[in-house]
């Protein structure tokens, strides 16, 4: 039997993302030992019970001693927590340890790494798995979350090629397809296709819930409302941090979306049913083409 890819994996933030990463590597027999670190002892108890982590520590305990011999250290916390974690990690990480993250924004994470990691910066590979659900916590983790999903790495000029290879190999073991993007381009793209949809879902539900007769609206809401607002069931802390971290790009996308809403309003005011039908038809065709492309990519 061959040696596993990783002897020791340290996951900081054992929720849906970090927990699924550990489970996928275990399922692939690509890791020998997983150490889980987090804020909640209750969540860590769940992680041990489900076999996600072999031993666990809260952030209040002496967890940094596990870093020295860690082959790979994964930060899977909300991005707002990463600067302080980088500062702590830099004092304890082993010389051959590789670090990565799973944050949905990249420029802010890279800036924090530059500020705090010091000599370990060359072994940090910023990353973003394009997968998830609206659920959170260790209980939500499952080993197939990343199968046939995309993972984007955004290395910088200082990043060691070997570190990129090791992180890429770990994600490949999880069943993911790895690609590389510039961090600024990453944040621009995901402001449009991920951060904006989440913000809109939260905003719509919040607006309806604030109405005096909200209960009546929710009583008659059905599958269309459920499907559109599914993202509003996501972790509020995580999405607060993402929106704040990528505020400039997200605000640009909000302005573009306002222009589209204004166009829709003008078509309704006219009313221009032909233009409205053309808009809807174009949108449906674009979505169907996207779904077909995703299906083809999954089959490859």
FENWORA-V51686 format. One record per run of one state. SS is the DSSP state (h for helix, s for strand, l for the rest). FROM is the first residue (numbers start at 1). TO is the last residue. If there is no record, write none. Layout:
BEGIN
SS/FROM/TO ; SS/FROM/TO
END
This chain:
BEGIN
l/1/5 ; s/6/12 ; l/13/15 ; h/16/27 ; l/28/30 ; s/31/38 ; l/39/40 ; h/41/49 ; l/50/54 ; s/55/58 ; l/59/63 ; h/64/66 ; l/67/71 ; s/72/75 ; l/76/78 ; h/79/90 ; l/91/97 ; s/98/101 ; l/102/106 ; h/107/116 ; l/117/117 ; h/118/123 ; s/124/125 ; l/126/126 ; s/127/130 ; l/131/137 ; h/138/140 ; l/141/149 ; s/150/153 ; l/154/160 ; h/161/173 ; l/174/176 ; s/177/180 ; l/181/182 ; h/183/209 ; l/210/213 ; h/214/220 ; l/221/222 ; h/223/228 ; l/229/229 ; h/230/233 ; l/234/235 ; h/236/245 ; l/246/246 ; h/247/270 ; l/271/272 ; h/273/299 ; l/300/300
END
